[in-house]
Amino acid sequence: MILRGATIIDGTGAPPWGPVDIVIENDRITALVNVGTPHKAIDPKRRPGPGDHEIDCHGKFVTPGFVDAHAHIGTPYHAMSGIVPPADYIYKLWLAHGVTTVREMGAMGGLGWTMEQRELSAANKIAAPRMIVHSVFPAVNDRVKTIHTPEQGREWVRKLAARGADGIKFFGAPPAIMEAALDEAAKQGLRSGCHHAQMAVTRVNALKSARWGLTSSEHYYGLPEALFEDRVVQSFPTDYNYSDEYYRFAVAGQTFMQAAQPGSAKWRQVMDEFLEIGHTFVPTFNIYDANRDVMRARRADWHDEYTWKAVWRYFQPQRGGHGAYWYRWSTTNEIEWKQNYRLWMQFINEYKNLGGRVCAGSDSGFIYQIYGFGFVRELELLQEAGFHPIEVLRAATSHSAALLGIDEDTGSIDVQKRADLLIHDQNPLTDFKLLFGTGAMRLNDDTAKVEWKRCLQTTIKSGVVYDTAELLADVRAMVRDSWADDPDGERPPTGGAPAGSPCDTGEDAS
């Protein structure tokens, strides 16, 4: 297969270049041939010979497939609100948004099943991204706790490695247990990520676990606690109860305001130590985005056509769920979270500017974020944090691949790497909104009508070509079917691109 005349954005931080003919044999890139100069006719003699299948990419842009560094193939939590979506729904949303690899953080569908899905995807027996599977370390009180000693932790890690998992997802643990588990993980060649939950973060914050060899810190948890300089414990209200998620997330929005401020000696000292260790941050900005403006998140353009019924109902205010704490969310909460983001984003952007690795992860399936769409929103928020669009793309491709330990195989456009590629009708660096499955709202001045422009037309995963319009149409049909037994149920607000618009058919709206 040959992609003819593409402009390449390779994912390494290099600027676009082209036109290039990209030669693919089976699942590998075998040649990148510079065939000319922009705005000049291409000399056919410079081009590779005919391929068995060719895609015209003249005037188009090719990027690496995206690597979602924090993802879930659904969650049992959704069963609280009805029939959970099939994995195929999630896979198609990922592929339709260019995600060709995911780091599955938790294997909540069961480790055996998740690894089976990993093998099926690797063999291209299912239409799904490549999967790097991390299993949850069961050693915190508010979740399953079966590990009570350091040696039990080591034994669990050895058994996990023997089963063939790729890594460990921590929510924290008693210090001696977590240190032992991380030491054993290094011996077994397992990578790790940690959501430093409030129930464990006072004893083990992000910096302490990084010193012990943790590969990456997930979300924001543990970072502000590492920056505390006039306290050790966050200033919790006296009536705080972690099991009430309103309190959990409302008070979490105050953590950076209680920490060392930008430019302070403590801020610099913590930054420098993370850099020296070589730690990675996966901020997942998008998953808390609703905390800044819940009305906006609830009425996002895609919910009516792309959000599965049980997932939509799960998002609604309810006690006992996870990420459904809207039963008393206030203007004050949103203002505090906006300030929290300013400080959080400043640290992450400075870390990147000083050479630290930051990766793009979505954590979709919670808090009004759905698969694929949440990943694109993460790209937008990395740009909001101060990343140049090329740096955003690097975070979503080569840097995330390096975090997963697969950067020799994928994550950038290089000869001998896997053919994980995205073909865009327009330059995605100009506006990440063009990556949303709904497209971006635009006014056609010639017709005075609103159109929805979408740039990602083709996803190639391991040499297999997927039409994103077909994937999106399949998802819309699944979502309609999920509501078929409840035609009068409360549905998401109507919005987004109307059925049959150019973003649905893949036709050019211009």
LONU-266651 format. One line per field, with one value per residue (C-alpha): residue in one letter; x, y negated, z negated. Coordinates in Angstrom, 2 decimals, always signed. Each point is the difference from the previous one (the first is absolute). Example, Ala and Ser with C-alpha at 12.3 -4.5 7.8 and 13.67 -1.06 7.14 Angstrom:
<pts>
aa: [A;S] $
X: [+12.30;+1.37] $
Y: [+4.50;-3.44] $
Z: [-7.80;+0.66] $
</pts>
This chain:
<pts>
aa: [M;I;L;R;G;A;T;I;I;D;G;T;G;A;P;P;W;G;P;V;D;I;V;I;E;N;D;R;I;T;A;L;V;N;V;G;T;P;H;K;A;I;D;P;K;R;R;P;G;P;G;D;H;E;I;D;C;H;G;K;F;V;T;P;G;F;V;D;A;H;A;H;I;G;T;P;Y;H;A;M;S;G;I;V;P;P;A;D;Y;I;Y;K;L;W;L;A;H;G;V;T;T;V;R;E;M;G;A;M;G;G;L;G;W;T;M;E;Q;R;E;L;S;A;A;N;K;I;A;A;P;R;M;I;V;H;S;V;F;P;A;V;N;D;R;V;K;T;I;H;T;P;E;Q;G;R;E;W;V;R;K;L;A;A;R;G;A;D;G;I;K;F;F;G;A;P;P;A;I;M;E;A;A;L;D;E;A;A;K;Q;G;L;R;S;G;C;H;H;A;Q;M;A;V;T;R;V;N;A;L;K;S;A;R;W;G;L;T;S;S;E;H;Y;Y;G;L;P;E;A;L;F;E;D;R;V;V;Q;S;F;P;T;D;Y;N;Y;S;D;E;Y;Y;R;F;A;V;A;G;Q;T;F;M;Q;A;A;Q;P;G;S;A;K;W;R;Q;V;M;D;E;F;L;E;I;G;H;T;F;V;P;T;F;N;I;Y;D;A;N;R;D;V;M;R;A;R;R;A;D;W;H;D;E;Y;T;W;K;A;V;W;R;Y;F;Q;P;Q;R;G;G;H;G;A;Y;W;Y;R;W;S;T;T;N;E;I;E;W;K;Q;N;Y;R;L;W;M;Q;F;I;N;E;Y;K;N;L;G;G;R;V;C;A;G;S;D;S;G;F;I;Y;Q;I;Y;G;F;G;F;V;R;E;L;E;L;L;Q;E;A;G;F;H;P;I;E;V;L;R;A;A;T;S;H;S;A;A;L;L;G;I;D;E;D;T;G;S;I;D;V;Q;K;R;A;D;L;L;I;H;D;Q;N;P;L;T;D;F;K;L;L;F;G;T;G;A;M;R;L;N;D;D;T;A;K;V;E;W;K;R;C;L;Q;T;T;I;K;S;G;V;V;Y;D;T;A;E;L;L;A;D;V;R;A;M;V;R;D;S;W;A;D;D;P;D;G;E;R;P;P;T;G;G;A;P;A;G;S;P;C;D;T;G;E;D;A;S] $
X: [+0.00;+1.22;-1.23;+0.77;+1.11;-0.62;+1.20;+1.42;-0.17;+2.12;-0.75;+3.57;-0.40;+1.24;-2.05;-2.06;+1.85;-0.91;-1.22;+0.94;-0.98;-0.38;+0.52;-1.58;+0.58;-2.26;-0.04;+3.29;+1.18;+2.73;+0.80;-0.52;+0.78;+0.23;-1.53;+0.19;-0.51;-3.26;-1.86;+2.10;-0.99;+1.35;+2.40;-1.40;+3.55;+0.59;-2.93;-0.12;-1.61;-3.69;-1.41;-2.68;-2.13;+0.59;-1.54;+0.21;+1.39;+0.89;-1.01;-0.59;+1.88;+1.17;+0.79;+0.79;-2.94;-0.80;+1.02;-2.50;+2.19;-2.89;-3.01;-2.64;-1.92;-3.14;-0.66;-2.32;-1.29;-2.12;-2.04;-1.55;-1.99;-0.90;+1.61;+3.68;+1.21;+1.76;+3.74;-0.57;-1.72;+3.10;+2.45;-1.78;-0.11;+3.72;+0.89;-2.33;+1.96;+3.38;+0.91;+2.01;+1.56;-1.33;+1.54;-2.85;+0.30;-1.69;-1.40;-3.36;-1.62;+2.26;+3.69;-0.49;-2.63;+1.99;+3.16;-2.08;-1.21;+3.61;+0.99;-2.99;+0.84;+3.67;-1.04;-2.46;-2.83;-2.07;-0.25;+1.62;+3.06;+3.15;-0.20;+2.59;-1.63;+0.51;-1.73;-1.15;+2.18;-2.50;+1.34;-2.14;-2.84;-2.70;+0.45;+0.82;+2.72;+1.58;+3.64;+1.07;+3.79;+2.94;+0.68;-3.61;+0.44;+3.12;-1.70;-2.98;+2.32;+1.87;-3.28;-1.19;+3.17;-0.37;-3.52;+1.35;-1.32;+1.92;-0.15;-1.64;-2.61;+0.36;-2.47;+2.61;+0.88;+1.62;+3.57;+1.91;-2.34;+0.12;+3.78;+0.40;-2.48;+1.76;+3.36;-1.37;-1.64;+3.39;+1.49;-2.84;+0.16;-3.46;-0.87;-2.30;-2.34;-1.68;-3.18;+1.17;-3.39;-0.78;-0.26;+3.71;+1.64;+0.95;+2.45;+1.08;-0.20;+1.09;+3.58;+0.54;-1.34;+2.10;+3.09;-0.98;-0.21;-3.62;-0.15;-2.75;-2.36;-3.60;-2.40;+1.02;-0.10;+3.25;+1.59;-1.39;+0.68;+3.65;-0.04;-1.36;+2.44;-2.01;-2.04;+0.06;-3.74;-2.39;-2.32;-3.04;-3.30;-0.91;-3.12;+1.92;-0.78;+1.98;-2.87;-2.20;+1.31;-1.22;+2.45;+2.69;+0.01;-0.99;+2.87;+2.41;-0.46;+1.77;+3.22;+2.29;-1.08;+1.33;+3.32;+3.21;-0.63;+1.68;+3.58;+0.45;+3.02;-2.17;-1.62;+3.43;+1.41;-2.87;+0.13;+3.74;-0.23;-2.73;+2.17;+3.08;-1.95;-1.43;-3.59;-2.98;-3.29;-3.29;-2.23;-3.31;-1.16;-3.17;-1.51;-0.39;-0.98;-3.65;+1.03;+0.73;-3.37;-2.38;-2.71;+2.40;+1.13;-3.55;-1.11;+3.00;-0.92;+0.63;-2.07;-3.29;+1.39;+3.10;-0.62;-1.33;-3.21;+1.40;+3.09;-2.14;-2.14;+3.09;+1.27;-3.09;+0.06;-0.21;+1.34;+2.04;+1.36;+3.39;+0.37;-3.71;+0.33;-2.02;-2.76;+1.33;+2.71;+0.29;+1.45;+2.56;+1.08;+0.52;+1.99;+2.27;+0.55;+0.83;+2.73;+1.12;+0.42;+2.03;+2.56;-0.06;+0.43;+2.83;+1.95;-0.60;+0.96;+3.17;+0.89;-0.31;+2.00;+2.86;+0.12;-2.43;-2.31;-3.73;-2.41;-3.56;-2.54;-3.78;-1.45;-3.31;-3.19;-0.47;-1.08;-1.71;+3.00;-0.44;+2.54;+1.87;-1.65;+1.66;+3.40;-0.41;-1.08;+3.25;+1.94;-1.86;+0.77;+3.70;+0.03;-1.83;+2.73;+2.56;+1.12;+0.66;-2.27;+3.07;+0.84;-3.57;+0.34;+3.32;-1.65;-2.74;+2.34;+3.73;+0.12;-2.95;+1.52;+3.25;-1.89;-1.49;+3.40;-1.08;+1.66;+2.29;-3.14;-2.46;-0.67;+1.79;+0.22;+3.24;+1.13;-0.46;-2.58;-3.55;-2.36;-2.10;-0.95;-2.75;-0.99;-1.45;-1.71;+1.16;+2.93;-1.06;+2.57;-2.12;-2.97;-0.35;-3.79;+0.20;+0.82;-3.31;-2.29;-2.71;+2.33;+0.38;-2.76;+0.82;-1.92;+0.06;+0.06;-1.11;-3.20;-0.41;-0.56;+1.69;+2.12;+1.95;+3.58;+1.95;+3.60;+0.70;-1.25;+2.12;+1.55;+2.63;+0.86;+2.71;-0.57;-3.78;-1.98;-3.14;-2.43;-0.80;-3.39;-1.05;+1.21;-1.97;-3.12;+0.30;+0.23;-3.05;-1.98;+1.15;-1.05;-3.42;-0.47;+0.98;-3.01;-2.43;-1.61;-0.55;-1.12;-1.39;+2.97;+1.87;+2.61;+3.00;-0.77;-0.05;+3.04;+2.87;+0.04;-3.33;-0.23;+1.16;+2.32;+3.44;+1.62;-2.33;+0.58;+3.66;-0.79;+1.69;-2.34;+1.78] $
Y: [+0.00;-3.50;-3.32;-2.44;-3.60;-0.43;-2.80;+1.75;-1.17;+2.75;-0.26;-0.69;-3.76;-0.64;-2.34;+1.24;+1.01;+1.36;+1.02;+3.55;+3.42;+2.40;+3.65;+2.64;+3.74;+2.13;-1.93;-1.90;-3.24;+1.00;-3.30;-3.75;-1.55;-3.77;-0.47;-3.73;-3.56;-1.65;-1.79;+1.66;+2.91;+3.34;+1.80;+3.55;+1.35;-0.84;+2.07;+3.63;+2.42;+0.86;+1.57;+2.65;-2.71;-3.74;-2.91;-3.48;-2.25;-3.04;-3.04;+2.19;+0.47;+3.25;+0.36;+2.99;+1.74;-1.36;+1.77;-0.46;+0.37;+0.38;+1.91;+2.49;+2.53;-0.97;+0.35;+2.13;-3.26;-0.47;+3.07;-2.09;-1.79;+2.75;+2.26;-0.87;-0.87;+2.73;-0.30;-0.48;-3.34;-1.21;+1.38;-1.66;-3.36;+0.26;+0.95;-2.66;-2.59;+1.35;+1.94;+3.03;+0.93;-0.19;+0.55;+1.83;-1.23;+2.50;+2.85;-0.57;+2.53;+2.67;+0.55;+3.23;-1.49;-3.19;+1.90;+2.14;-3.19;-1.15;+3.15;-0.17;-3.60;+0.84;+2.65;-2.41;+2.42;-2.84;-3.65;-1.56;-1.98;+1.73;+0.52;-0.29;+1.50;-1.16;+1.78;-1.67;+0.56;+1.01;-1.75;-3.03;-0.07;-1.57;+2.65;+3.69;+0.61;+3.44;-1.00;-0.72;+0.52;-0.95;+3.65;+0.53;-3.02;+1.48;+3.35;-1.66;-1.88;+3.19;+1.78;-2.92;+0.11;+3.76;-0.51;-2.31;-3.41;-3.07;-2.06;-1.03;-2.64;-1.26;-2.03;-0.28;+2.45;+0.00;-1.26;+3.21;+1.99;-2.47;-0.36;+3.79;+0.37;-2.64;+1.61;+3.37;-1.55;-1.28;+3.47;+1.54;-2.61;-1.40;-3.67;-1.85;-2.94;-1.37;-1.87;-1.26;+0.24;-2.25;+3.05;+0.72;-3.22;-1.41;+2.86;+0.40;-3.00;-0.13;-0.98;+2.74;+2.68;-1.43;+0.44;+3.65;+0.52;-0.75;-0.48;-2.63;-2.07;-0.01;-2.95;-2.69;+2.01;+0.04;-2.97;-2.86;+2.09;+0.24;-3.81;-0.59;-2.08;-1.24;+3.15;+3.74;+0.62;-1.89;-2.40;+2.27;-1.40;+1.55;+1.60;+1.49;+3.59;+1.52;+2.37;-2.98;-0.84;-3.57;-0.62;+2.08;-2.02;-3.40;-0.02;+1.49;-3.24;-1.87;+2.02;-2.05;-3.21;+1.49;+1.01;-1.88;-2.62;-0.30;-1.19;+0.66;+1.91;+3.00;-0.05;+0.03;+2.65;+2.41;-0.71;+0.63;+3.29;+1.35;-0.98;+1.67;+3.21;-0.08;+0.31;-0.20;-1.82;+1.06;-2.87;+1.08;-3.63;+0.84;+2.35;-2.82;-2.61;+0.14;-1.21;-3.38;-0.21;+2.91;-1.52;-0.17;+3.60;+1.29;-1.61;+0.92;+0.37;+3.74;+1.42;+0.32;+2.25;+1.60;+0.58;+3.46;-0.06;+1.56;-2.19;-3.14;+1.01;+0.84;-3.55;-1.50;-1.13;+3.02;+1.07;+3.16;-0.31;-1.27;-3.36;-0.88;-2.54;-2.79;+0.06;-3.22;-1.24;-3.78;-3.11;-0.10;+3.57;-0.90;-3.14;+1.96;+2.65;-2.64;-1.36;+3.56;+0.55;-3.19;+1.14;+3.65;-0.90;-2.38;+2.76;+2.49;-2.50;-1.06;+3.65;+0.58;-3.14;+1.26;+3.33;+2.07;+2.49;-0.69;+2.38;-0.19;+2.19;-0.24;+2.22;-0.19;+1.64;-2.31;-3.59;-0.71;+1.11;+2.76;+2.01;-1.67;-3.36;-0.24;+0.68;-2.84;-2.26;+0.95;-1.29;-3.30;-0.29;+0.73;-2.90;-2.12;+0.90;-1.61;+2.84;-0.90;+2.13;+1.94;+0.68;+1.15;+2.45;+1.23;+0.59;+1.99;+2.13;+0.52;-1.02;+2.19;+2.88;-0.48;+0.07;+3.35;+1.32;+0.49;-3.01;+2.26;+1.46;-2.89;-3.62;-1.75;+0.27;+1.85;+2.82;+3.43;-1.28;+1.25;-1.58;-1.76;-3.08;-2.60;-1.75;-3.49;-2.10;-3.13;-0.81;+1.07;-2.36;-2.96;+1.05;+3.16;-0.40;+1.37;+3.39;+0.35;+2.60;-2.64;-2.31;-3.69;-2.52;-2.31;-2.56;+0.45;-3.60;+1.01;+1.66;-1.83;+3.41;+1.72;+3.02;+2.46;+0.49;+3.09;+0.63;+3.62;+2.22;+3.15;+1.90;+2.63;+2.39;+2.60;-0.47;+0.53;-2.88;-1.31;-2.57;-2.26;-1.00;+3.67;+0.49;-3.02;+1.16;+3.38;-1.71;-2.16;+3.12;+1.69;-3.02;-0.11;+3.68;-0.59;-2.30;+2.19;+1.55;-3.41;-2.41;-2.49;+0.04;-3.19;-0.38;-2.26;-3.50;-0.14;-1.60;+0.52;+0.87;+1.09;+3.48;+0.07;-2.98;+0.14;+1.22;+3.00;+0.96;-0.89;-2.35;-3.36;-2.78;-2.66] $
Z: [+0.00;+0.83;-1.37;+2.81;-0.46;-3.73;-2.21;-3.07;-3.61;-1.50;-3.74;-1.13;-0.30;+3.54;+2.22;+2.96;+3.15;+3.41;+2.47;-0.91;+1.29;-2.92;+0.90;-2.25;+0.22;-2.18;-3.31;+0.38;+1.56;+2.45;+1.71;-0.33;+3.37;+0.35;+3.43;+0.56;-1.17;-1.05;+2.83;+2.71;+2.21;-1.20;+2.32;+0.35;+0.28;-3.67;-1.18;-1.17;+2.42;-0.14;-3.13;-0.39;-1.60;+0.15;-1.89;+1.46;-2.74;+2.09;-2.00;-3.05;-3.26;-1.54;-3.70;-2.18;-1.60;-3.44;-3.20;-2.85;-3.08;-2.47;+1.26;-1.10;+2.08;-1.88;-3.71;-2.14;-1.50;+3.13;-0.96;-2.78;+2.69;+2.46;+2.58;+0.41;+3.49;+1.96;+0.41;+3.73;-0.72;-1.82;+2.56;+2.91;-1.77;-0.68;+3.57;+1.41;-1.97;+1.08;-3.14;+1.15;-3.37;-3.56;-3.41;-1.74;-3.58;-2.27;+2.09;-1.67;+2.30;-1.50;+0.66;+1.93;+2.30;+0.54;+0.94;+2.35;+1.69;+0.20;+1.88;+2.35;+0.84;+0.54;+2.50;+1.68;-0.77;-1.44;+1.04;-3.04;-1.03;-1.23;-3.79;-2.75;-3.09;-3.60;-2.89;-3.25;-3.08;-2.73;-3.09;-0.89;-2.51;+2.17;+2.71;+0.02;-2.58;-0.01;-0.50;-3.58;-0.06;+2.23;+0.82;+1.05;+2.26;+1.57;+0.51;+1.68;+2.37;+0.91;+0.74;+2.10;+2.07;+0.44;+1.35;+2.68;-1.05;+1.13;-3.17;-3.26;-0.80;-3.57;-2.02;-2.73;-2.76;-3.45;+0.54;-0.69;+2.24;+2.87;-0.14;+0.07;+2.87;+2.09;-0.67;+1.09;+3.06;+1.13;-0.45;+2.03;+2.78;-0.72;+0.41;-2.35;-0.42;-3.10;-0.77;-3.41;-1.70;-2.95;-2.25;+0.52;+1.21;-3.41;-0.45;+3.63;+2.32;+3.63;-0.76;-2.54;+2.35;+2.85;-2.19;-0.42;+3.77;+0.94;+3.77;+0.15;-2.12;+1.24;-0.26;-2.51;-3.23;-1.94;+1.77;-2.13;-3.10;+1.07;+0.23;-3.50;-2.04;-3.01;-0.54;+0.56;+0.10;+2.26;-1.81;-0.08;-1.34;-3.35;+1.49;+2.97;+0.94;+2.87;+0.78;+0.86;+3.44;-0.13;-2.83;+1.66;+3.21;-1.37;-2.49;+2.57;+1.94;-2.81;-0.17;+2.25;-1.75;-3.26;+1.57;+0.77;+2.65;+3.41;-0.13;-3.70;-1.28;-0.85;+3.45;+1.67;-2.33;+0.68;+3.74;+0.10;-1.86;+2.28;+2.98;-1.45;-0.60;+3.53;-1.17;+2.38;-0.55;+1.61;-1.13;+1.61;-0.14;+1.91;-2.56;-2.55;+2.58;-1.05;-3.45;+1.64;+1.79;-0.46;+2.21;+2.94;-0.46;-0.37;+3.25;+2.15;+3.67;+0.13;-2.85;+1.87;+2.74;-1.51;-3.72;-0.90;-2.07;-3.19;+0.21;+0.32;-2.95;-2.01;+0.52;-1.67;-3.67;-2.28;-3.35;-0.11;+3.52;+1.11;+1.70;-0.38;-2.81;+1.62;-2.62;-1.56;+2.38;-0.23;+1.59;-2.82;+0.76;+3.66;-0.81;-2.32;+2.64;+2.61;-2.26;-0.76;+3.75;+0.45;-2.56;+1.07;+3.66;-0.82;-1.74;+2.82;+2.70;-1.83;-0.50;+3.73;+0.78;-2.20;+1.82;-2.05;+1.68;+0.02;+1.73;+1.26;-1.77;-0.13;-2.79;+1.89;-1.21;-2.97;-0.76;+3.35;+2.09;+2.56;+1.92;+2.84;-0.57;-3.42;+1.55;+2.49;-2.86;-1.75;+3.00;-0.24;-3.71;+0.48;+2.43;-2.58;-2.49;+2.31;+2.29;+3.62;+2.23;+1.17;-3.65;-0.56;+2.88;-1.41;-3.41;+1.73;+2.12;-0.51;-3.66;-0.95;+1.95;-1.92;-3.30;+1.00;+1.09;+3.62;+1.64;+2.04;+1.56;+0.33;-0.94;+2.87;+3.78;+0.69;+2.24;-1.62;-2.48;+0.03;+2.47;-2.64;+1.99;+0.29;+3.23;-0.47;+2.67;-1.83;-2.23;-3.52;-1.54;+1.09;-2.15;-2.07;+0.11;+3.53;-1.58;-1.84;+1.52;+0.27;+1.84;-0.83;+0.67;+2.89;+2.04;+3.77;+1.21;+3.50;-1.24;-3.34;-1.58;-2.91;+0.89;-2.11;+1.15;-1.01;+1.06;-0.97;+2.82;-0.27;-2.89;+0.78;-2.83;+0.68;+3.72;-0.21;+1.47;-1.75;+1.39;-2.94;+1.43;+0.05;-3.57;-1.18;+1.83;-1.73;-3.40;+0.67;+0.87;-3.22;-2.05;+1.65;-0.79;-3.63;-0.35;+1.95;-3.09;-1.61;+2.72;-2.50;-2.39;-0.83;+2.71;+0.46;+1.30;+3.79;+1.58;+2.36;+3.66;+1.49;+1.48;+3.59;-0.37;+1.65;-3.20;+0.07;+3.62;+0.30;+2.91;+0.27;-1.09;+2.03] $
</pts>
